[in-house]
């Protein structure tokens, strides 16, 4: 793949979808990865995370120079434990992300083998044939960085996830000057976050969200629960200040809140003194007007702390009329029904629910809106551009914005497409690599065929046919179902299925056993398709009756 003045890149995730970000850059036969993230499967199929298929990297097994992390969100670091099981290479990350990575890979028992290096803004380092310089950006997590990568084809900038926050709570401002300097020097390629391309204008500051939360919490009379993404340490820090000012105690609810708070303390980003916090298991012991709980479950996740509170199943606290729940978040596309159902349960309990829909001040996105994406393009003034992070719709819209800004060379690629960058020519698509998804449950891969079977069973149910064979002859066929129909009310359909199963077996005499079983399966499924309009998963077994 190598050639003079040329680099190539391809994504294993994050292009043509939201999440699972993982981009490979190749030069002189060596590869670096920028981010290595997961996505989540909310279909209830026994899957907790989904990570990219990494098989395309086997061709570079001894030539992967390392992984560079832009920031610590799960869609950027969550797949590292799975990657490091296969490829023993160094990982560079900013301090807060590094703390989260250490915490995560400790769960996977690979910490002793991981080589972790800390990065800092404006401090370049070498990774194989590349020189990489982190650049401070603002986002909804501490220590977010963009990357300026020197390649044989010229300077390449990867923005990571970003927004322009003029007044960030931690005082770590967006390094606009460095982007402008790089633009003056000449940028061969800009790769930029597309997530919020459809949002007009600009994002509000995280500091403004803190002021709004103080306004709502200071006027609340009962217990207050703030539901938010636990990774937003800026917001956690502001909630600690609000707790002090309103004479409340912080009550962390949910493993994710506890984990991020612990890592933030260890890395110096959060200073909640012990007298400020209170255990969730003892929340009932506090006076209600002293409770300021921080809860997970903003997307209506069944096991999330907020959903358990809504269902009155949380062991530490029961919500009461007059309490306040603040959803300091927005529903991720696809989660709207779950969030609405959860809010309905809260309202039935007489809880005052404050959401982004009713008060736009209480949440802001960590991703640049369209005007900020334009601002990035105008700062950097790249010769070429391709959009990162989003569905094909997001990528295409962002590409159009780049053309409007006068970028002469724009490409849109999805996962697996290989893009060649040459010092003196335009971007070129030069082939494909294998991509895909790996579904996991508690660290173990779940085979694709198992996922397909679970999806089919969840959609159409299961039929089990037991062929009872005595002395080599069919005695009878027994059919039972799960999730297909009410057997008591549909005895005729069950009888028809048993008759057709028996007929299919008898008609298959002389054929091999596997062919006969398949004939029985198809005949039985046709009965239920005709009766119910569905094609249930159908399992046929033989029981030898002695």
C-alpha positions in Angstrom: 0.0 0.0 0.0 2.9 2.4 0.5 4.1 5.0 -2.0 6.2 8.2 -1.9 4.2 11.2 -0.7 1.2 9.1 -0.1 -0.9 8.0 2.9 -4.1 6.0 3.0 -6.9 5.7 5.5 -9.9 3.5 6.1 -12.5 3.3 8.9 -13.5 0.1 10.7 -16.4 2.0 12.3 -17.9 5.5 12.7 -18.4 6.3 9.0 -22.0 5.7 7.9 -23.2 5.2 11.5 -23.1 7.0 14.8 -20.6 5.5 17.3 -18.0 2.8 17.2 -15.4 5.2 15.9 -12.2 3.6 14.7 -10.1 5.1 11.9 -6.8 3.6 10.5 -4.1 5.6 8.8 -1.4 3.8 6.8 1.9 5.0 5.6 5.1 3.1 4.6 3.4 -0.1 5.4 2.7 0.9 9.0 -0.7 1.7 10.6 -2.0 3.8 13.4 -5.5 3.8 14.8 -7.3 6.9 15.8 -9.8 5.9 18.5 -11.2 2.4 19.1 -14.8 2.6 20.2 -18.0 0.7 20.7 -21.7 1.2 20.1 -24.7 -0.2 21.9 -27.5 -2.6 20.9 -30.8 -1.7 22.5 -32.9 -4.5 21.0 -32.8 -6.6 24.1 -30.9 -9.5 22.4 -28.5 -10.2 25.3 -25.8 -7.9 24.0 -24.2 -5.1 26.0 -21.7 -3.7 23.5 -20.8 -3.9 19.8 -17.3 -3.3 18.6 -15.8 -3.2 15.1 -14.6 -6.3 13.3 -10.8 -6.0 13.5 -9.9 -8.7 10.9 -8.7 -6.1 8.3 -5.8 -5.2 10.7 -4.4 -8.8 10.6 -2.5 -7.8 7.4 -0.6 -5.3 9.6 -0.2 -7.6 12.6 3.4 -6.7 13.2 3.2 -3.2 11.7 0.6 -1.5 13.9 2.5 1.3 15.5 -0.1 2.3 18.1 -3.5 3.7 18.9 -4.1 7.4 19.6 -7.2 8.3 21.6 -8.9 11.7 21.1 -11.0 11.6 24.3 -12.7 9.2 26.8 -16.2 8.6 25.6 -17.2 4.9 25.1 -17.7 5.3 21.4 -14.0 6.2 21.2 -12.3 3.9 23.8 -14.8 1.1 24.6 -13.3 -1.4 22.1 -9.7 -1.1 23.3 -9.9 -4.2 25.6 -11.0 -6.3 22.6 -8.4 -4.7 20.4 -5.5 -5.2 22.9 -6.4 -8.9 23.3 -5.3 -9.3 19.7 -2.7 -6.6 19.1 -0.1 -5.8 21.8 0.6 -2.1 20.8 1.0 1.1 22.7 -1.9 3.4 23.4 -1.6 7.2 23.7 -4.5 9.1 25.3 -5.1 12.4 27.3 -5.1 11.9 31.1 -8.8 11.6 31.8 -9.3 9.2 28.9 -6.2 7.3 30.2 -7.8 7.0 33.6 -11.0 5.6 32.1 -9.0 3.2 29.9 -7.1 1.9 32.9 -10.3 1.3 34.8 -11.9 -0.4 31.8 -9.1 -2.8 30.8 -8.6 -3.7 34.5 -12.1 -5.3 34.2 -10.8 -7.3 31.2 -7.6 -8.4 33.1 -5.2 -7.1 30.5 -3.8 -4.1 32.4 -0.4 -5.9 33.0 0.1 -6.2 29.2 -1.2 -2.7 28.1 1.3 0.0 27.3 -0.4 3.3 28.1 1.2 6.7 27.4 -0.2 10.1 28.4 -0.6 12.9 25.9 -0.8 16.7 26.4 -1.9 19.5 24.1 0.8 21.1 21.9 3.3 18.3 22.9 4.0 16.3 19.7 5.1 12.7 19.8 6.1 10.1 17.3 4.1 6.9 16.5 5.8 4.9 13.8 6.3 7.1 10.7 3.8 9.7 12.0 4.3 12.8 14.2 1.1 13.5 16.2 0.3 16.7 18.0 -2.8 16.8 20.3 -4.7 20.1 20.2 -7.1 21.2 23.0 -10.8 21.3 22.0 -14.0 21.6 24.1 -16.5 18.8 24.3 -18.8 17.2 26.9 -16.0 15.4 28.6 -12.7 16.5 30.2 -9.4 16.5 28.2 -10.9 16.3 24.7 -8.3 16.8 21.9 -8.0 17.0 18.2 -5.0 15.5 16.4 -2.6 17.2 14.0 -0.8 14.3 12.2 2.2 14.8 9.9 2.1 12.3 7.1 4.1 11.9 3.9 1.2 13.5 2.0 1.1 16.6 4.3 -0.6 17.7 7.5 -3.8 15.9 8.4 -6.1 17.1 11.1 -8.6 14.9 12.9 -10.9 17.1 15.0 -12.3 14.3 17.3 -15.6 15.4 18.8 -15.7 19.1 19.5 -17.7 22.2 20.0 -16.7 25.9 20.5 -17.3 26.6 24.1 -16.3 30.2 24.8 -16.6 29.8 28.6 -15.9 26.1 29.6 -16.4 25.3 33.3 -12.8 24.0 33.7 -11.2 27.0 32.0 -9.6 24.8 29.4 -10.5 26.8 26.3 -10.6 25.7 22.7 -7.1 26.2 21.2 -8.4 28.3 18.2 -4.9 29.9 17.7 -3.2 26.6 17.0 -5.8 25.6 14.4 -5.3 29.0 12.7 -1.5 28.5 12.8 -1.8 25.1 11.2 -4.2 26.6 8.6 -1.6 29.3 7.8 1.1 26.6 7.4 -1.1 24.5 5.1 -3.4 21.6 5.9 -3.6 18.8 3.3 -6.7 17.2 4.8 -9.3 18.0 7.5 -11.4 15.2 8.9 -14.2 16.7 11.1 -17.1 15.6 13.3 -20.5 15.6 11.5 -22.8 14.6 14.3 -24.8 17.9 14.6 -24.7 19.1 11.0 -28.5 19.5 11.0 -28.5 21.8 14.0 -28.5 25.5 13.1 -26.5 28.2 14.9 -24.1 27.3 17.7 -24.2 25.3 20.9 -24.6 27.0 24.3 -21.8 26.9 26.9 -21.7 24.2 29.6 -21.3 27.0 32.1 -24.8 28.3 31.1 -26.2 24.8 31.8 -24.7 25.0 35.3 -26.5 28.3 35.9 -29.8 26.8 34.7 -29.4 23.7 36.9 -28.8 25.9 39.9 -31.9 27.9 39.1 -34.1 24.8 38.9 -32.6 23.0 41.9 -32.6 26.1 44.2 -36.4 26.4 43.8 -37.1 22.6 44.2 -38.7 21.6 47.5 -38.3 17.8 47.7 -35.7 15.4 46.5 -33.9 16.3 43.2 -32.6 13.7 40.8 -30.5 14.9 37.9 -30.2 12.4 35.1 -27.2 12.9 32.8 -24.4 11.2 31.0 -21.9 10.3 33.7 -18.9 11.1 31.5 -19.7 14.8 31.6 -17.3 15.7 34.4 -17.8 19.4 33.9 -21.5 18.9 34.8 -20.6 16.7 37.8 -18.3 19.4 39.1 -20.9 22.0 38.7 -23.5 19.8 40.5 -21.1 19.6 43.4 -21.0 23.4 43.7 -24.8 23.5 43.4 -25.1 21.0 46.2 -23.0 23.2 48.5 -24.9 26.3 47.6 -28.3 24.6 48.2 -27.4 22.7 51.3 -27.9 19.3 49.6 -25.8 16.1 49.5 -24.7 14.5 46.2 -26.1 10.9 46.0 -24.5 9.0 43.1 -26.9 6.5 41.6 -25.7 4.0 39.0 -22.4 2.3 38.4 -21.4 4.7 35.6 -21.7 7.7 37.8 -19.6 6.0 40.5 -17.0 5.0 38.0 -16.6 8.4 36.4 -16.6 10.2 39.7 -13.9 7.8 41.0 -11.7 8.3 37.9 -12.3 12.0 37.9 -11.1 12.2 41.5 -8.0 10.1 40.8 -7.1 12.3 37.8 -7.7 15.6 39.7 -10.8 16.6 37.7 -13.3 16.3 40.6 -13.0 17.4 44.2 -16.2 16.1 45.9 -15.2 16.0 49.6 -16.5 13.0 51.6 -18.9 15.2 53.6 -20.6 16.3 50.3 -21.6 12.8 49.1 -24.0 10.3 50.5 -24.4 6.6 49.6 -27.4 5.7 47.4 -28.1 2.7 49.6 -28.8 5.0 52.5 -30.6 7.8 50.6 -33.8 7.1 52.6 -32.0 8.3 55.7 -31.6 11.9 54.3 -34.3 14.5 54.6 -35.8 14.8 51.1 -34.8 18.5 50.7 -31.2 17.5 51.3 -31.1 15.0 48.4 -29.4 15.9 45.1 -29.0 12.6 43.3 -27.1 12.1 40.1 -28.5 9.2 38.1 -27.7 7.1 35.1 -30.4 6.0 32.6 -31.2 9.1 30.5 -32.2 6.9 27.6 -34.8 4.9 29.5 -32.5 1.9 29.9 -34.3 -0.8 31.8 -31.5 -1.4 34.3 -30.6 2.3 34.6 -31.0 4.0 38.0 -33.7 6.4 36.7 -35.9 3.7 35.2 -35.7 1.8 38.5 -36.7 5.0 40.4 -39.6 5.5 37.9 -40.8 1.9 38.5 -40.3 2.2 42.3 -37.7 -0.5 42.2 -34.7 1.3 43.5 -33.6 -0.1 46.8 -32.2 3.2 48.1 -34.9 5.8 47.4 -38.6 5.9 46.6 -39.7 9.0 44.7 -42.7 10.9 46.1 -45.1 13.6 44.8 -43.3 17.0 44.8 -39.9 15.6 44.0 -38.1 16.9 40.9 -36.4 14.9 38.1 -34.2 16.9 35.7 -33.4 15.1 32.5 -30.1 17.0 31.7 -29.8 15.2 28.4 -31.5 14.6 25.1 -33.0 11.4 23.7 -30.7 9.6 21.4 -32.4 8.7 18.1 -34.1 5.4 18.6 -34.6 5.8 22.3 -37.6 8.2 22.2 -40.2 5.6 23.1 -38.3 4.3 26.1 -37.6 7.9 27.4 -41.3 8.8 26.9 -42.5 5.7 28.8 -40.1 6.5 31.7 -41.3 10.1 31.9 -44.9 8.9 31.9 -44.1 6.7 35.0 -42.5 9.6 36.8 -45.4 11.9 36.1 -47.8 9.3 37.4 -46.0 9.5 40.7 -46.5 13.2 40.9 -42.9 14.0 40.1 -42.1 17.3 38.6 -40.2 16.4 35.4 -38.0 19.0 33.8 -36.6 18.0 30.4 -34.9 19.6 27.4 -38.3 19.8 25.7 -39.7 22.0 28.5 -36.5 23.9 29.4 -33.8 24.2 26.7 -31.3 25.7 29.2 -30.7 22.5 31.2 -28.7 20.6 28.5 -26.3 21.4 25.7 -24.7 19.2 23.1 -21.0 18.4 23.1 -21.0 18.4 19.3 -20.5 21.4 17.1 -23.6 22.8 15.3 -23.5 23.7 11.7 -22.1 27.3 12.3 -19.3 25.9 14.4 -18.5 23.2 11.8 -18.2 26.1 9.3 -16.0 28.0 11.7 -13.6 25.0 11.9 -13.4 24.8 8.1 -12.6 28.6 7.9 -10.0 28.3 10.6 -8.1 25.4 9.0 -8.7 26.2 5.3 -7.8 22.7 4.1 -7.0 21.6 0.6 -9.1 18.5 1.1 -11.9 17.4 3.4 -13.8 14.4 4.4 -16.5 14.2 7.1 -16.3 12.0 10.2 -18.8 10.5 12.6 -22.3 10.1 11.4 -24.7 8.4 9.1 -24.4 8.9 5.3 -26.9 11.7 5.7 -24.7 13.5 8.2 -21.6 12.9 6.1 -23.2 14.1 2.9 -24.6 17.3 4.5 -21.2 18.1 6.0 -19.4 17.5 2.7 -21.8 20.0 1.1 -20.9 22.6 3.7 -17.3 22.1 3.0 -17.9 22.8 -0.7 -19.9 25.9 0.2 -16.8 27.1 2.2 -14.6 26.7 -0.9 -12.8 23.5 -0.2 -11.8 22.3 -3.6 -11.4 18.5 -2.9 -14.1 16.8 -0.9 -14.8 13.0 -0.4 -17.4 11.0 1.4 -16.5 7.5 2.4 -18.2 4.9 4.6 -16.7 2.1 6.7 -14.3 -0.1 4.7 -13.6 2.2 1.8 -9.9 3.0 1.4 -9.0 6.7 0.7 -5.7 7.6 -0.7 -4.1 11.0 0.1 -1.3 12.2 -2.1 0.8 15.3 -1.6 0.0 16.7 -5.1 -3.2 15.1 -6.2 -6.8 14.9 -5.1 -8.4 12.3 -2.8 -9.0 8.9 -4.4 -11.0 5.9 -3.4 -8.7 2.9 -4.1 -10.5 -0.2 -2.8 -12.1 -1.7 0.3 -11.1 -3.6 3.4 -13.4 -6.0 5.4 -15.5 -4.5 8.1 -18.3 -5.6 10.3 -19.6 -5.8 13.8 -18.9 -8.1 16.8 -21.7 -8.4 19.3 -20.5 -9.0 22.9 -22.0 -10.0 26.2 -19.9 -9.4 29.3 -16.7 -9.5 27.2 -17.5 -12.6 25.2 -18.4 -12.5 21.5 -21.9 -13.6 20.5 -21.9 -15.3 17.0 -23.9 -13.4 14.3 -26.0 -16.5 13.7 -27.1 -16.4 17.3 -28.1 -12.7 17.0 -30.1 -13.6 13.9 -31.8 -16.4 15.7 -32.6 -14.2 18.7 -34.0 -11.5 16.5 -36.2 -14.0 14.7 -37.4 -15.5 17.9 -38.2 -12.1 19.4 -40.1 -11.2 16.2 -42.0 -14.3 15.4 -41.7 -16.7 18.3 -40.6 -20.4 18.3 -42.2 -23.6 17.3 -40.8 -27.0 18.5 -41.7 -30.2 16.7 -40.9 -33.5 18.5 -41.2 -36.5 16.2 -41.8 -39.6 18.4 -40.3 -42.6 16.7 -41.0 -46.2 17.9 -39.4 -49.2 16.3 -38.3 -47.1 13.4 -41.9 -45.9 12.7 -43.4 -42.5 13.5 -45.7 -42.8 16.4 -46.8 -39.2 16.5 -45.7 -35.6 16.1 -46.0 -33.1 19.0 -46.0 -29.4 18.4 -45.5 -26.7 21.0 -45.0 -23.0 20.7 -43.6 -20.0 22.5 -44.5 -16.5 21.6 -46.5 -17.6 18.5 -50.2 -18.0 19.6 -52.4 -19.0 22.5 -52.4 -22.8 22.2 -55.6 -23.2 24.2 -57.5 -21.0 21.8 -55.9 -22.3 18.7 -56.0 -26.1 19.2 -57.0 -26.6 15.5 -53.9 -24.8 14.3 -51.7 -27.0 16.6 -53.5 -30.1 15.3 -53.0 -29.0 11.6 -49.3 -28.4 12.3 -48.9 -31.9 13.9 -50.7 -33.5 11.0 -48.6 -31.7 8.4 -45.4 -32.5 10.3 -46.3 -36.2 10.3 -47.2 -36.2 6.6 -44.0 -34.5 5.7 -42.0 -37.1 7.6 -43.9 -40.0 6.0 -43.5 -38.4 2.5 -39.7 -38.2 3.1 -39.2 -41.9 3.6 -36.1 -43.0 1.7 -34.4 -39.6 2.0 -31.6 -38.9 4.4 -32.5 -37.8 7.9 -31.4 -34.1 7.5 -33.5 -33.7 4.4 -36.5 -35.3 6.1 -36.2 -33.0 9.1 -36.0 -30.0 6.9 -39.1 -31.0 5.0 -40.9 -31.3 8.4 -39.6 -27.9 9.5 -40.9 -26.2 6.3 -44.3 -27.9 6.3 -44.9 -27.0 10.0 -43.8 -23.4 9.4 -46.2 -23.1 6.5 -49.1 -23.9 8.8 -48.3 -21.1 11.1 -47.6 -18.7 8.3 -51.1 -19.4 6.9 -52.8 -19.1 10.3 -50.9 -16.2 11.8 -49.1 -14.5 9.0 -45.6 -15.1 10.5 -42.8 -17.5 9.9 -41.7 -18.6 13.4 -38.3 -20.1 14.1 -39.0 -23.9 13.9 -37.0 -26.6 15.6 -37.5 -30.3 14.8 -36.1 -33.1 16.9 -36.6 -36.8 17.0 -37.4 -38.7 20.2 -36.8 -42.5 20.1 -39.4 -44.3 22.1 -38.2 -47.6 23.4 
